[in-house]
């Protein structure tokens, strides 16, 4: 975001589905970039589409992950902090990653401490973000199939940004030297909006330093017209550079972003986009909440637009990363909700029908939550899935086969 009061400063295809099922690249270690497109570990194209979740400021609002998935997201960009808002611990990073995996979401983790550096005296440089990621590296190493690392949010304000390119290249090199192999995401300066075109004009140079890199622009008041939106994105795609819109809204104190064009053009062009933000904004930024007080049943006007409007999440029906729908390459078979079946019930010590194998959630083939492949159940089913949503009474409520259904005017989980 461009400016924040402490919740504010502290908050400081159709859907290209057909394209995603056709476009493939060589498989590799987790997510990787090839010719300006993002691919998952199975070589399937992935277009991140979802919301920003303010975890660093609201660690107890973990239901947001399941709610974002129910709204249609296939990815979430998660606010973390290296100390500016209380340091996010390694165990908390692991918790966030597990929440993403439990809800079939790709985690884009970002360190928010750099927001507005050079203009905001409380902000920290990219070098501090590097130290943060090194400190929590044990949580993200081995999670390359599920996690991208957004090095630093909006790493410069509107002054002192001339060293953006060299600082970014240096940060990338240090993270790679530390053994962090995840896809890296880099934000533009100028509070993310890159009105100076510093990121745009130096993108090819930065990309030459690393072949697994995604650029991230934040579209607020600077992007108040269709031409501003399309020309900026085209400047990257024309060079086969991966770009996503990591933050945007349909309102801002700096001007009125052209959210309609952002939504329609990213959908048409197969570009990732994540709206700001699920909930918790304050002051002048309060209208940027998608739901009121983290209550998914209380959509704001922005939430209604982003989720249910033209080219919104529901219209896009974003494709889930194939590392979830195919069981991450496992040969154990896949349950109707998209998770792999567990090879042994011993991986489910609490008997809730969910196990943990090969660093991922799995469904026990028969248990209290009933993972029977035929979906008929054994009479012992729980009424509620582990993520807090009710189980669907019929798989017919899930016509797109993504593991989520709609019954009794509410989302439900297919067994």
N, C-alpha and C positions, 0 to 999 in steps of 0.2 A: 504494500500500500504506500501511497505517497506521503500522507501525514497521518499521525495518530495521536489521540489523547490516550491516557494509559489504558483503558480498554481499547481506545482508538490508537494511541501511540503504542500501547501494549498490543494492539492487534496489527502496533505499528507496523460400399458405402451406401444405401441411403446412409447415413451414419457410416458410410464406407465399409459396411460389413462385407459386401461382396469382394471389394478390393482386398480387405484384410485376410480373406480366406484364400485368395489367389496369390498375392505377393508373398514370396518366401526368400529367405537368405540362408546361407550356411548356418548350421547350429554352432554355438560357441558357449563360452562361459557366461551364462545369464543373458541379460539384455545387451544388445549391441546395435550399433548404427551402421548402415550401409547405404550409400548414395542418397543421403538425406532422409532416410526412413528408419524407424525404430523397429527392431525385431526382437522377439523373445528367445528363450533358450532352445525352443523347438524350431526356430527359423520362421515363425509366423509373424507377419507384420502386426504391430500393436500401436494403436492410437490412444494415448491417455486422455480420458474424458471424465471429469469429475469435479470435485470441490476441494477447497482448502479447509483444513481442520486445525483449529488453534490449540493444539495439545499443550504447548508450553505454559499457557495461561489458565487452562481448564483441564487439568489432568484427570479429574473425576468424570468428565463427560465422555466416557469411552463408548457409550451407546451411539455416539455420532458416526462411528465407523459402520455399524450395521445399518443405521439410518441412511447414510450416504449410498451404501450398496443398494438398499431398497428403493432409493430414488432413481437408480439407474447407473450410478457411477461405476467405472471399471478401474479407477485410480483415485487416490487422494494425495494431495500435497500437504504434508504435516509440519506444522511449526514446532521447531525445537529451539533450545537456547543453550549456549555454551557458558552462560553465567549472567548475561545482562538481565534476564528475568528468572534467575535461579537456574543452575546448571542441570540440564537433563542428564540423568545418570545412564550408565550402560544398561542397567536392568530395565530402565524405563524405555530405552530405545528398543530393547528386545520385546517389551510388552507391546509397543506400538507395531512392530513388525508382525508379531503374532496376531494382533487384532486385524491387521490388513489381510493376513493369510487366512484367518478364520472366515473372513467375509469376501474372499476371492478378489481382493483389491491389490493393485500394484501400489507400493509405498514410494512416494517421492518425498524423501526426508530433506528438510531445509533448516539451516542455521539462520535464525532471524536477527542475530546480534549485529550484523553488518549494515542493517537498514539505515541508509542515509549517511554513511561514513563520509567525513570531510565537511559535512554541513550540520549534522546532529552530533553534538559533543559526546553523547552517551554511546554512540555506535563504535564498533570495533573493526579493525582492518581484516581483510581476507586471511592474513597470516594467523589471526586468532581462530578463525574457522577451521583452518588446517589443523591446528592443535586440538580443537574440539573433536574433529573426526578421527584423528589419530587416537585420542583418548577413549573413544567408544568403538574403535575398529573391530574389537572382538564380537560385537553385536551384529555388524554388517558384513563381515567377511563370511563367505559361505552362503550369503543370501542374495547373490547376484541375479538369481532367477526371479526375485520378487521385489528388489529394492534398487531405486536410483538415488544418487546423492546429489542434492542441489547445494553446491558448496556454500554460498552465502546469499541471503536475500538482499536484493537491491543494494549492491555493495558500495555504491557511492550516491551522494545527494547531487545537488546541482553545482558543486564546486569541487575542485581537486581530483577530478576523474580522469585526467590525462594519462595516468599510469594504469588505467583499467586493463589494457591488453597484457602488459608485462606482468602485472600482479596476478592476473588470471592464469597465464601460462605457468608462472612460478607455483601457484597453488596446485594446479593440475599435476605438475611434475612431482611435487612433494607427496601428494596423495598416492600417486602411482608408486613412488619409491617406498612408501609405507605398506605396499601390498594391497591397497584398496583397488579392486578390479571392477567395481560397479560402474554402470553408465553414469557419467557425471553431467550435471545440469549447471549451466552458468547463466546468471542474470545480468541484464544490462545495467548501466549506471543511470543517473538522473532519476533516482527513486524507481528504477526498473523500467522507465518509459523510453529511455535512450533517445530523447529528443535531439541530442547533439550528434546522433548517429555514430557514436564512438564504437558501440558493439557492432553495428551493421558494417561499418567501414573496415573494421579489424577482424571480422569473423573468420575470414578465410585463413588469416595468419594464425589465429588461435586454434582453429580446427586442424591446422597442419601439425600442431604439437601433440594431438591425441585423436585417434580415430574412433573413439567411443564417447562422443560429446553431443549434447543437445543444448541449443541456445534458448533462452527464456526471456520473453518480453512481457511487461505488464502494461495493460491497455486501460488507461483512465482518460483524463481530460485531453491529453495530447491527441488521442485517437477519437476525435469527435466527428469524423466523416468517413464515408466508405472508401474514398481514395487514400486517406491516411492509413487505414487498416490494410487494404489490399496491397498497396505499393510496398509497405514495410515487409509484409510476409513474403511477397513475391521476390524481394531482394535476397532472401535466404534460399527459398525453394529453387530459384533460377540457378543457384550455384550448387545445388544438391547438398545444402547444409540443413541439418535437422533443426527445426524451430517449433516452439510451442508458446501458447499464450498462458502463462502460469497464473496470472491474476487478471481479472477484469470484473466489471459490474455495469449496471445500466444507469448509475448515478455516481457522482463524486463531487466533492467540494471544489475540485480544480476544473470542473467542466462536465459535460454530459458525454460519456463514451458512447460510441455507436455500437451498442451491444447487439443489435439486430444483425449488422454486417459481420461482427466478430463471430457470432454463432453460425450464420449461414455460410460464411466464407471458409471458416475452419472445417465445417462439415463437408463442404463441396470439395475442398482441396486435401482432405485427409490430414489435417494439422491438429495436434493435441491442444486441448484447452481445459482450464480448471478455473471455475468461478470463485471469486472472493465474496463471502466466505460463509461457512455453515451457520455460525452464530457467535455471539459474544462481543460484537463491535460496540463501541460506545460513543457518546457525544455526537459530533457531526457525522460520524461514520456509521451510526446506528442503522440507517437505511440499507446498509450493505449486508445485513443479516439475511440469510435465506429462510431461517425458521426463528421463531421467537423463543428465547430462553431454552434453546436446545430441545424444543418439543417438536418432533417431526410432524405432528398433526396440525401445527399452527404455521403454515407457510406465510411468509411476507409477500408483498407484491413482487419483489425481486426473486424470491424463491419460486413463486408461481410461474414467473416468466422463464426462469432458468430451467426449471424441471419440466414444466408442462406446456410451455409455449412453443411457437414455431422454432424448429431446429434445436429445441432443448433436449435434455437428457432422455426423456421418454420417447420423443420422436426419433432420436438417434439410435436408441437401444444399443449402446456401445458393446462391442464384442469383448468378452472376458479374455484375459490372457490365457493362451493355450496351456501354459504350465499348470493352470488349475483344471481346465476342462479335460485335459488328457492325463491328469495325475502326475504331471511333471516328468513324463517319460517312464513312469512305473508300469509294470505289466500286471498289476494286481486287479485291474478292472476299475471302472468308474461308477460311483453311485449316481442315482438320478439327480442329486443336487450338485454334481460336477466334481466332487471330491473323490479321491481314490479310496477303494476299500482297504481296510487294514489287513495285513497278512496274519495277524494274531490278535485275539481279544485281550491278550495280556498288555497291549498298548493302551488299554482303556481302564486304568485302575479304579476310577470313580464310577464306572458303569453308566455313563451318560450317553453312550453310543458314539462318542468321538474319541479317537486315539491319536497318537503322535508317533510317526515313523518317518525315517529319512528326512528329518528336519521339516516335516510338514504335517498338517492335520489330515486325518483319514477317518472313514466311516466304518464302524464295526459291523460286520455282515449280519449280525443278529444280536439285539440287545434291547435295553429299555427304550432307546430312540428308534429302534428297528431300521436296520439298513438292508432289509431283504430286497434283493434285486428286483423281485416282481412288484414291489411297492404295496403289497397287500397288507403287510403288518402281521404281527403274531398275537395281537391282543394285549401286549404289554407296553404299548407306545406311551411315551410322555406326550402331553399336550403341547409342550413348548420346546422349541429347539434350543441348543446351547447358547445361541446368540440372542435369546430373549423373544424371538418371534414365534407365533404359533405354527405348528405343522399344518400343511394343506391337507384337506380331506381327500383330494384327488389330484393326480398329476395333470389332469386336463386343465387345471387352472394355470398351468405354466406352458403356454403354447410355443414360446421361443426356446424352451429347454435350457434356461439359464440357472435353474435351481430355485427360482423365486416365482411364486404364484400370487394371485389376487382373489381373495374370497372375503365375503362379508365386509366389503369396502375397506379392506386392509391387506397389507402384504403378508404372505405366509411362506414357509420354507417347504419345498418338496422333499420328501423323505429320501 
